Amino acid sequence: MVKCVMIQLCRCLFGLSYLALYVLLCYQLFGWMATLLIMSVQRFLAGWLIWAMIRAPD
């Protein structure tokens, strides 16, 4: 049980680190406004995909 919890925590930490590096890279390449635009579009697409998967027929 402890091993499963540790694996999940490590995955979450890796995901957060990856996200932080991705935002930093976008910021350095494109600037703040483009980074905000890119993140907004990606969140919109992710939300739409999740909504479509929930509403999809079985």
PDB file of N, CA, C, O and CB in Angstrom:
ATOM      1  N   MET A   1       0.820  -1.188   0.000  1.00  0.00           N
ATOM      2  CA  MET A   1       0.000   0.000   0.000  1.00  0.00           C
ATOM      3  C   MET A   1       0.871   1.263   0.000  1.00  0.00           C
ATOM      4  O   MET A   1       0.605   2.205  -0.746  1.00  0.00           O
ATOM      5  CB  MET A   1      -0.937  -0.008   1.206  1.00  0.00           C
ATOM      6  N   VAL A   2       1.889   1.273   0.822  1.00  0.00           N
ATOM      7  CA  VAL A   2       2.774   2.435   0.900  1.00  0.00           C
ATOM      8  C   VAL A   2       3.501   2.629  -0.429  1.00  0.00           C
ATOM      9  O   VAL A   2       3.726   3.759  -0.860  1.00  0.00           O
ATOM     10  CB  VAL A   2       3.792   2.272   2.056  1.00  0.00           C
ATOM     11  N   LYS A   3       3.866   1.519  -1.074  1.00  0.00           N
ATOM     12  CA  LYS A   3       4.551   1.601  -2.356  1.00  0.00           C
ATOM     13  C   LYS A   3       3.653   2.264  -3.408  1.00  0.00           C
ATOM     14  O   LYS A   3       4.127   3.090  -4.189  1.00  0.00           O
ATOM     15  CB  LYS A   3       4.981   0.197  -2.823  1.00  0.00           C
ATOM     16  N   CYS A   4       2.373   1.915  -3.435  1.00  0.00           N
ATOM     17  CA  CYS A   4       1.429   2.507  -4.391  1.00  0.00           C
ATOM     18  C   CYS A   4       1.272   4.006  -4.143  1.00  0.00           C
ATOM     19  O   CYS A   4       1.209   4.793  -5.088  1.00  0.00           O
ATOM     20  CB  CYS A   4       0.058   1.810  -4.297  1.00  0.00           C
ATOM     21  N   VAL A   5       1.211   4.394  -2.879  1.00  0.00           N
ATOM     22  CA  VAL A   5       1.075   5.812  -2.544  1.00  0.00           C
ATOM     23  C   VAL A   5       2.320   6.574  -2.976  1.00  0.00           C
ATOM     24  O   VAL A   5       2.213   7.670  -3.526  1.00  0.00           O
ATOM     25  CB  VAL A   5       0.830   5.996  -1.030  1.00  0.00           C
ATOM     26  N   MET A   6       3.482   6.016  -2.738  1.00  0.00           N
ATOM     27  CA  MET A   6       4.722   6.672  -3.132  1.00  0.00           C
ATOM     28  C   MET A   6       4.827   6.810  -4.655  1.00  0.00           C
ATOM     29  O   MET A   6       5.298   7.829  -5.159  1.00  0.00           O
ATOM     30  CB  MET A   6       5.921   5.894  -2.592  1.00  0.00           C
ATOM     31  N   ILE A   7       4.390   5.788  -5.374  1.00  0.00           N
ATOM     32  CA  ILE A   7       4.413   5.855  -6.834  1.00  0.00           C
ATOM     33  C   ILE A   7       3.485   6.964  -7.315  1.00  0.00           C
ATOM     34  O   ILE A   7       3.850   7.718  -8.218  1.00  0.00           O
ATOM     35  CB  ILE A   7       4.003   4.496  -7.454  1.00  0.00           C
ATOM     36  N   GLN A   8       2.308   7.079  -6.741  1.00  0.00           N
ATOM     37  CA  GLN A   8       1.372   8.131  -7.131  1.00  0.00           C
ATOM     38  C   GLN A   8       1.931   9.516  -6.807  1.00  0.00           C
ATOM     39  O   GLN A   8       1.798  10.436  -7.614  1.00  0.00           O
ATOM     40  CB  GLN A   8       0.024   7.929  -6.430  1.00  0.00           C
ATOM     41  N   LEU A   9       2.546   9.675  -5.653  1.00  0.00           N
ATOM     42  CA  LEU A   9       3.148  10.951  -5.294  1.00  0.00           C
ATOM     43  C   LEU A   9       4.277  11.328  -6.245  1.00  0.00           C
ATOM     44  O   LEU A   9       4.405  12.487  -6.638  1.00  0.00           O
ATOM     45  CB  LEU A   9       3.666  10.903  -3.868  1.00  0.00           C
ATOM     46  N   CYS A  10       5.081  10.359  -6.609  1.00  0.00           N
ATOM     47  CA  CYS A  10       6.174  10.628  -7.551  1.00  0.00           C
ATOM     48  C   CYS A  10       5.626  11.006  -8.925  1.00  0.00           C
ATOM     49  O   CYS A  10       6.181  11.884  -9.586  1.00  0.00           O
ATOM     50  CB  CYS A  10       7.100   9.402  -7.671  1.00  0.00           C
ATOM     51  N   ARG A  11       4.561  10.367  -9.359  1.00  0.00           N
ATOM     52  CA  ARG A  11       3.947  10.722 -10.635  1.00  0.00           C
ATOM     53  C   ARG A  11       3.405  12.145 -10.599  1.00  0.00           C
ATOM     54  O   ARG A  11       3.586  12.907 -11.549  1.00  0.00           O
ATOM     55  CB  ARG A  11       2.826   9.738 -10.981  1.00  0.00           C
ATOM     56  N   CYS A  12       2.743  12.499  -9.509  1.00  0.00           N
ATOM     57  CA  CYS A  12       2.217  13.863  -9.384  1.00  0.00           C
ATOM     58  C   CYS A  12       3.340  14.888  -9.368  1.00  0.00           C
ATOM     59  O   CYS A  12       3.234  15.932 -10.011  1.00  0.00           O
ATOM     60  CB  CYS A  12       1.373  13.997  -8.114  1.00  0.00           C
ATOM     61  N   LEU A  13       4.399  14.608  -8.652  1.00  0.00           N
ATOM     62  CA  LEU A  13       5.543  15.514  -8.603  1.00  0.00           C
ATOM     63  C   LEU A  13       6.197  15.646  -9.970  1.00  0.00           C
ATOM     64  O   LEU A  13       6.569  16.747 -10.376  1.00  0.00           O
ATOM     65  CB  LEU A  13       6.564  15.028  -7.578  1.00  0.00           C
ATOM     66  N   PHE A  14       6.340  14.540 -10.679  1.00  0.00           N
ATOM     67  CA  PHE A  14       6.901  14.586 -12.022  1.00  0.00           C
ATOM     68  C   PHE A  14       6.006  15.403 -12.953  1.00  0.00           C
ATOM     69  O   PHE A  14       6.506  16.195 -13.753  1.00  0.00           O
ATOM     70  CB  PHE A  14       7.088  13.165 -12.573  1.00  0.00           C
ATOM     71  N   GLY A  15       4.704  15.221 -12.856  1.00  0.00           N
ATOM     72  CA  GLY A  15       3.772  15.973 -13.685  1.00  0.00           C
ATOM     73  C   GLY A  15       3.840  17.464 -13.414  1.00  0.00           C
ATOM     74  O   GLY A  15       3.822  18.263 -14.350  1.00  0.00           O
ATOM     75  N   LEU A  16       3.919  17.850 -12.148  1.00  0.00           N
ATOM     76  CA  LEU A  16       4.032  19.264 -11.807  1.00  0.00           C
ATOM     77  C   LEU A  16       5.354  19.854 -12.280  1.00  0.00           C
ATOM     78  O   LEU A  16       5.396  20.993 -12.747  1.00  0.00           O
ATOM     79  CB  LEU A  16       3.889  19.456 -10.308  1.00  0.00           C
ATOM     80  N   SER A  17       6.422  19.093 -12.163  1.00  0.00           N
ATOM     81  CA  SER A  17       7.724  19.559 -12.635  1.00  0.00           C
ATOM     82  C   SER A  17       7.715  19.734 -14.153  1.00  0.00           C
ATOM     83  O   SER A  17       8.246  20.714 -14.675  1.00  0.00           O
ATOM     84  CB  SER A  17       8.832  18.574 -12.217  1.00  0.00           C
ATOM     85  N   TYR A  18       7.120  18.795 -14.842  1.00  0.00           N
ATOM     86  CA  TYR A  18       7.015  18.875 -16.297  1.00  0.00           C
ATOM     87  C   TYR A  18       6.195  20.089 -16.709  1.00  0.00           C
ATOM     88  O   TYR A  18       6.565  20.802 -17.642  1.00  0.00           O
ATOM     89  CB  TYR A  18       6.389  17.593 -16.865  1.00  0.00           C
ATOM     90  N   LEU A  19       5.093  20.326 -16.024  1.00  0.00           N
ATOM     91  CA  LEU A  19       4.258  21.482 -16.326  1.00  0.00           C
ATOM     92  C   LEU A  19       5.001  22.790 -16.089  1.00  0.00           C
ATOM     93  O   LEU A  19       4.913  23.709 -16.904  1.00  0.00           O
ATOM     94  CB  LEU A  19       2.994  21.446 -15.488  1.00  0.00           C
ATOM     95  N   ALA A  20       5.727  22.882 -14.990  1.00  0.00           N
ATOM     96  CA  ALA A  20       6.484  24.094 -14.689  1.00  0.00           C
ATOM     97  C   ALA A  20       7.564  24.347 -15.744  1.00  0.00           C
ATOM     98  O   ALA A  20       7.745  25.485 -16.177  1.00  0.00           O
ATOM     99  CB  ALA A  20       7.121  23.990 -13.298  1.00  0.00           C
ATOM    100  N   LEU A  21       8.275  23.308 -16.159  1.00  0.00           N
ATOM    101  CA  LEU A  21       9.295  23.465 -17.188  1.00  0.00           C
ATOM    102  C   LEU A  21       8.679  23.844 -18.532  1.00  0.00           C
ATOM    103  O   LEU A  21       9.261  24.632 -19.278  1.00  0.00           O
ATOM    104  CB  LEU A  21      10.102  22.181 -17.329  1.00  0.00           C
ATOM    105  N   TYR A  22       7.515  23.294 -18.843  1.00  0.00           N
ATOM    106  CA  TYR A  22       6.825  23.607 -20.084  1.00  0.00           C
ATOM    107  C   TYR A  22       6.410  25.079 -20.121  1.00  0.00           C
ATOM    108  O   TYR A  22       6.592  25.754 -21.135  1.00  0.00           O
ATOM    109  CB  TYR A  22       5.600  22.703 -20.253  1.00  0.00           C
ATOM    110  N   VAL A  23       5.854  25.574 -19.015  1.00  0.00           N
ATOM    111  CA  VAL A  23       5.452  26.981 -18.946  1.00  0.00           C
ATOM    112  C   VAL A  23       6.676  27.878 -19.036  1.00  0.00           C
ATOM    113  O   VAL A  23       6.645  28.891 -19.735  1.00  0.00           O
ATOM    114  CB  VAL A  23       4.673  27.267 -17.644  1.00  0.00           C
ATOM    115  N   LEU A  24       7.740  27.531 -18.351  1.00  0.00           N
ATOM    116  CA  LEU A  24       8.973  28.319 -18.406  1.00  0.00           C
ATOM    117  C   LEU A  24       9.546  28.356 -19.820  1.00  0.00           C
ATOM    118  O   LEU A  24       9.978  29.411 -20.283  1.00  0.00           O
ATOM    119  CB  LEU A  24      10.011  27.749 -17.437  1.00  0.00           C
ATOM    120  N   LEU A  25       9.554  27.227 -20.501  1.00  0.00           N
ATOM    121  CA  LEU A  25      10.055  27.178 -21.867  1.00  0.00           C
ATOM    122  C   LEU A  25       9.200  28.036 -22.794  1.00  0.00           C
ATOM    123  O   LEU A  25       9.735  28.790 -23.607  1.00  0.00           O
ATOM    124  CB  LEU A  25      10.093  25.734 -22.368  1.00  0.00           C
ATOM    125  N   CYS A  26       7.872  27.929 -22.678  1.00  0.00           N
ATOM    126  CA  CYS A  26       6.992  28.767 -23.505  1.00  0.00           C
ATOM    127  C   CYS A  26       7.231  30.247 -23.210  1.00  0.00           C
ATOM    128  O   CYS A  26       7.252  31.071 -24.124  1.00  0.00           O
ATOM    129  CB  CYS A  26       5.504  28.408 -23.259  1.00  0.00           C
ATOM    130  N   TYR A  27       7.410  30.576 -21.941  1.00  0.00           N
ATOM    131  CA  TYR A  27       7.657  31.975 -21.573  1.00  0.00           C
ATOM    132  C   TYR A  27       8.941  32.492 -22.192  1.00  0.00           C
ATOM    133  O   TYR A  27       8.976  33.601 -22.725  1.00  0.00           O
ATOM    134  CB  TYR A  27       7.720  32.125 -20.056  1.00  0.00           C
ATOM    135  N   GLN A  28       9.990  31.698 -22.126  1.00  0.00           N
ATOM    136  CA  GLN A  28      11.271  32.139 -22.665  1.00  0.00           C
ATOM    137  C   GLN A  28      11.264  32.218 -24.186  1.00  0.00           C
ATOM    138  O   GLN A  28      11.950  33.060 -24.766  1.00  0.00           O
ATOM    139  CB  GLN A  28      12.367  31.210 -22.210  1.00  0.00           C
ATOM    140  N   LEU A  29      10.498  31.352 -24.832  1.00  0.00           N
ATOM    141  CA  LEU A  29      10.465  31.362 -26.289  1.00  0.00           C
ATOM    142  C   LEU A  29       9.527  32.423 -26.851  1.00  0.00           C
ATOM    143  O   LEU A  29       9.847  33.063 -27.852  1.00  0.00           O
ATOM    144  CB  LEU A  29      10.055  30.008 -26.797  1.00  0.00           C
ATOM    145  N   PHE A  30       8.362  32.619 -26.212  1.00  0.00           N
ATOM    146  CA  PHE A  30       7.316  33.435 -26.814  1.00  0.00           C
ATOM    147  C   PHE A  30       6.910  34.658 -26.009  1.00  0.00           C
ATOM    148  O   PHE A  30       6.308  35.575 -26.569  1.00  0.00           O
ATOM    149  CB  PHE A  30       6.128  32.605 -27.038  1.00  0.00           C
ATOM    150  N   GLY A  31       7.217  34.709 -24.716  1.00  0.00           N
ATOM    151  CA  GLY A  31       6.782  35.825 -23.875  1.00  0.00           C
ATOM    152  C   GLY A  31       5.493  35.479 -23.133  1.00  0.00           C
ATOM    153  O   GLY A  31       4.880  34.438 -23.369  1.00  0.00           O
ATOM    154  N   TRP A  32       5.097  36.386 -22.224  1.00  0.00           N
ATOM    155  CA  TRP A  32       3.960  36.105 -21.341  1.00  0.00           C
ATOM    156  C   TRP A  32       2.632  36.020 -22.074  1.00  0.00           C
ATOM    157  O   TRP A  32       1.841  35.114 -21.810  1.00  0.00           O
ATOM    158  CB  TRP A  32       3.868  37.161 -20.282  1.00  0.00           C
ATOM    159  N   MET A  33       2.371  36.947 -22.991  1.00  0.00           N
ATOM    160  CA  MET A  33       1.072  36.962 -23.655  1.00  0.00           C
ATOM    161  C   MET A  33       0.859  35.706 -24.494  1.00  0.00           C
ATOM    162  O   MET A  33      -0.218  35.111 -24.457  1.00  0.00           O
ATOM    163  CB  MET A  33       0.944  38.202 -24.533  1.00  0.00           C
ATOM    164  N   ALA A  34       1.863  35.306 -25.238  1.00  0.00           N
ATOM    165  CA  ALA A  34       1.735  34.093 -26.052  1.00  0.00           C
ATOM    166  C   ALA A  34       1.623  32.856 -25.163  1.00  0.00           C
ATOM    167  O   ALA A  34       0.888  31.924 -25.487  1.00  0.00           O
ATOM    168  CB  ALA A  34       2.939  33.954 -27.008  1.00  0.00           C
ATOM    169  N   THR A  35       2.348  32.844 -24.048  1.00  0.00           N
ATOM    170  CA  THR A  35       2.255  31.719 -23.117  1.00  0.00           C
ATOM    171  C   THR A  35       0.851  31.609 -22.551  1.00  0.00           C
ATOM    172  O   THR A  35       0.297  30.512 -22.472  1.00  0.00           O
ATOM    173  CB  THR A  35       3.272  31.870 -21.979  1.00  0.00           C
ATOM    174  N   LEU A  36       0.268  32.741 -22.154  1.00  0.00           N
ATOM    175  CA  LEU A  36      -1.107  32.712 -21.641  1.00  0.00           C
ATOM    176  C   LEU A  36      -2.081  32.258 -22.712  1.00  0.00           C
ATOM    177  O   LEU A  36      -3.021  31.519 -22.418  1.00  0.00           O
ATOM    178  CB  LEU A  36      -1.514  34.091 -21.118  1.00  0.00           C
ATOM    179  N   LEU A  37      -1.875  32.682 -23.933  1.00  0.00           N
ATOM    180  CA  LEU A  37      -2.740  32.268 -25.025  1.00  0.00           C
ATOM    181  C   LEU A  37      -2.610  30.766 -25.290  1.00  0.00           C
ATOM    182  O   LEU A  37      -3.614  30.074 -25.458  1.00  0.00           O
ATOM    183  CB  LEU A  37      -2.410  33.060 -26.290  1.00  0.00           C
ATOM    184  N   ILE A  38      -1.387  30.273 -25.327  1.00  0.00           N
ATOM    185  CA  ILE A  38      -1.151  28.840 -25.556  1.00  0.00           C
ATOM    186  C   ILE A  38      -1.793  28.015 -24.453  1.00  0.00           C
ATOM    187  O   ILE A  38      -2.465  27.022 -24.733  1.00  0.00           O
ATOM    188  CB  ILE A  38       0.361  28.540 -25.634  1.00  0.00           C
ATOM    189  N   MET A  39      -1.594  28.415 -23.197  1.00  0.00           N
ATOM    190  CA  MET A  39      -2.163  27.674 -22.074  1.00  0.00           C
ATOM    191  C   MET A  39      -3.695  27.718 -22.095  1.00  0.00           C
ATOM    192  O   MET A  39      -4.352  26.727 -21.776  1.00  0.00           O
ATOM    193  CB  MET A  39      -1.637  28.238 -20.747  1.00  0.00           C
ATOM    194  N   SER A  40      -4.246  28.843 -22.462  1.00  0.00           N
ATOM    195  CA  SER A  40      -5.700  28.968 -22.522  1.00  0.00           C
ATOM    196  C   SER A  40      -6.285  28.054 -23.592  1.00  0.00           C
ATOM    197  O   SER A  40      -7.287  27.378 -23.356  1.00  0.00           O
ATOM    198  CB  SER A  40      -6.099  30.419 -22.796  1.00  0.00           C
ATOM    199  N   VAL A  41      -5.670  28.033 -24.749  1.00  0.00           N
ATOM    200  CA  VAL A  41      -6.150  27.166 -25.823  1.00  0.00           C
ATOM    201  C   VAL A  41      -6.030  25.704 -25.424  1.00  0.00           C
ATOM    202  O   VAL A  41      -6.933  24.912 -25.691  1.00  0.00           O
ATOM    203  CB  VAL A  41      -5.371  27.429 -27.119  1.00  0.00           C
ATOM    204  N   GLN A  42      -4.933  25.344 -24.794  1.00  0.00           N
ATOM    205  CA  GLN A  42      -4.747  23.954 -24.397  1.00  0.00           C
ATOM    206  C   GLN A  42      -5.750  23.551 -23.317  1.00  0.00           C
ATOM    207  O   GLN A  42      -6.262  22.431 -23.340  1.00  0.00           O
ATOM    208  CB  GLN A  42      -3.318  23.732 -23.900  1.00  0.00           C
ATOM    209  N   ARG A  43      -6.035  24.449 -22.371  1.00  0.00           N
ATOM    210  CA  ARG A  43      -7.039  24.129 -21.349  1.00  0.00           C
ATOM    211  C   ARG A  43      -8.427  24.006 -21.956  1.00  0.00           C
ATOM    212  O   ARG A  43      -9.207  23.143 -21.555  1.00  0.00           O
ATOM    213  CB  ARG A  43      -7.044  25.195 -20.253  1.00  0.00           C
ATOM    214  N   PHE A  44      -8.738  24.865 -22.920  1.00  0.00           N
ATOM    215  CA  PHE A  44     -10.026  24.773 -23.600  1.00  0.00           C
ATOM    216  C   PHE A  44     -10.171  23.438 -24.322  1.00  0.00           C
ATOM    217  O   PHE A  44     -11.204  22.778 -24.212  1.00  0.00           O
ATOM    218  CB  PHE A  44     -10.189  25.928 -24.590  1.00  0.00           C
ATOM    219  N   LEU A  45      -9.133  23.040 -25.063  1.00  0.00           N
ATOM    220  CA  LEU A  45      -9.181  21.769 -25.782  1.00  0.00           C
ATOM    221  C   LEU A  45      -9.266  20.576 -24.831  1.00  0.00           C
ATOM    222  O   LEU A  45      -9.982  19.613 -25.106  1.00  0.00           O
ATOM    223  CB  LEU A  45      -7.958  21.629 -26.675  1.00  0.00           C
ATOM    224  N   ALA A  46      -8.544  20.637 -23.723  1.00  0.00           N
ATOM    225  CA  ALA A  46      -8.604  19.551 -22.745  1.00  0.00           C
ATOM    226  C   ALA A  46      -9.991  19.462 -22.121  1.00  0.00           C
ATOM    227  O   ALA A  46     -10.523  18.366 -21.946  1.00  0.00           O
ATOM    228  CB  ALA A  46      -7.543  19.751 -21.651  1.00  0.00           C
ATOM    229  N   GLY A  47     -10.579  20.604 -21.786  1.00  0.00           N
ATOM    230  CA  GLY A  47     -11.926  20.607 -21.226  1.00  0.00           C
ATOM    231  C   GLY A  47     -12.950  20.088 -22.206  1.00  0.00           C
ATOM    232  O   GLY A  47     -13.849  19.334 -21.835  1.00  0.00           O
ATOM    233  N   TRP A  48     -12.817  20.497 -23.480  1.00  0.00           N
ATOM    234  CA  TRP A  48     -13.738  20.013 -24.505  1.00  0.00           C
ATOM    235  C   TRP A  48     -13.597  18.508 -24.693  1.00  0.00           C
ATOM    236  O   TRP A  48     -14.599  17.811 -24.850  1.00  0.00           O
ATOM    237  CB  TRP A  48     -13.491  20.737 -25.834  1.00  0.00           C
ATOM    238  N   LEU A  49     -12.370  17.998 -24.680  1.00  0.00           N
ATOM    239  CA  LEU A  49     -12.138  16.569 -24.833  1.00  0.00           C
ATOM    240  C   LEU A  49     -12.725  15.790 -23.657  1.00  0.00           C
ATOM    241  O   LEU A  49     -13.351  14.749 -23.857  1.00  0.00           O
ATOM    242  CB  LEU A  49     -10.641  16.284 -24.962  1.00  0.00           C
ATOM    243  N   ILE A  50     -12.532  16.275 -22.457  1.00  0.00           N
ATOM    244  CA  ILE A  50     -13.096  15.611 -21.276  1.00  0.00           C
ATOM    245  C   ILE A  50     -14.611  15.622 -21.338  1.00  0.00           C
ATOM    246  O   ILE A  50     -15.253  14.610 -21.058  1.00  0.00           O
ATOM    247  CB  ILE A  50     -12.615  16.291 -19.982  1.00  0.00           C
ATOM    248  N   TRP A  51     -15.195  16.773 -21.708  1.00  0.00           N
ATOM    249  CA  TRP A  51     -16.650  16.872 -21.820  1.00  0.00           C
ATOM    250  C   TRP A  51     -17.171  15.889 -22.867  1.00  0.00           C
ATOM    251  O   TRP A  51     -18.176  15.218 -22.636  1.00  0.00           O
ATOM    252  CB  TRP A  51     -17.070  18.313 -22.181  1.00  0.00           C
ATOM    253  N   ALA A  52     -16.491  15.798 -24.023  1.00  0.00           N
ATOM    254  CA  ALA A  52     -16.917  14.897 -25.085  1.00  0.00           C
ATOM    255  C   ALA A  52     -16.798  13.443 -24.655  1.00  0.00           C
ATOM    256  O   ALA A  52     -17.646  12.622 -25.006  1.00  0.00           O
ATOM    257  CB  ALA A  52     -16.099  15.138 -26.344  1.00  0.00           C
ATOM    258  N   MET A  53     -15.758  13.117 -23.901  1.00  0.00           N
ATOM    259  CA  MET A  53     -15.606  11.732 -23.451  1.00  0.00           C
ATOM    260  C   MET A  53     -16.657  11.349 -22.424  1.00  0.00           C
ATOM    261  O   MET A  53     -17.105  10.203 -22.392  1.00  0.00           O
ATOM    262  CB  MET A  53     -14.223  11.519 -22.869  1.00  0.00           C
ATOM    263  N   ILE A  54     -17.057  12.303 -21.579  1.00  0.00           N
ATOM    264  CA  ILE A  54     -18.102  12.022 -20.596  1.00  0.00           C
ATOM    265  C   ILE A  54     -19.449  11.847 -21.286  1.00  0.00           C
ATOM    266  O   ILE A  54     -20.231  10.975 -20.908  1.00  0.00           O
ATOM    267  CB  ILE A  54     -18.181  13.149 -19.551  1.00  0.00           C
ATOM    268  N   ARG A  55     -19.723  12.667 -22.291  1.00  0.00           N
ATOM    269  CA  ARG A  55     -21.000  12.647 -22.978  1.00  0.00           C
ATOM    270  C   ARG A  55     -21.107  11.585 -24.064  1.00  0.00           C
ATOM    271  O   ARG A  55     -22.190  11.367 -24.607  1.00  0.00           O
ATOM    272  CB  ARG A  55     -21.255  13.977 -23.569  1.00  0.00           C
ATOM    273  N   ALA A  56     -20.000  10.922 -24.390  1.00  0.00           N
ATOM    274  CA  ALA A  56     -19.997   9.952 -25.483  1.00  0.00           C
ATOM    275  C   ALA A  56     -20.871   8.754 -25.136  1.00  0.00           C
ATOM    276  O   ALA A  56     -20.912   8.311 -23.988  1.00  0.00           O
ATOM    277  CB  ALA A  56     -18.563   9.493 -25.795  1.00  0.00           C
ATOM    278  N   PRO A  57     -21.564   8.240 -26.133  1.00  0.00           N
ATOM    279  CA  PRO A  57     -22.358   7.020 -25.880  1.00  0.00           C
ATOM    280  C   PRO A  57     -21.454   5.824 -25.661  1.00  0.00           C
ATOM    281  O   PRO A  57     -20.335   5.759 -26.170  1.00  0.00           O
ATOM    282  CB  PRO A  57     -23.318   6.738 -27.052  1.00  0.00           C
ATOM    283  N   ASP A  58     -21.961   4.892 -24.900  1.00  0.00           N
ATOM    284  CA  ASP A  58     -21.167   3.697 -24.597  1.00  0.00           C
ATOM    285  C   ASP A  58     -21.126   2.752 -25.737  1.00  0.00           C
ATOM    286  O   ASP A  58     -20.499   1.697 -25.643  1.00  0.00           O
ATOM    287  CB  ASP A  58     -21.699   2.993 -23.398  1.00  0.00           C
TER     288      ASP A  58
END
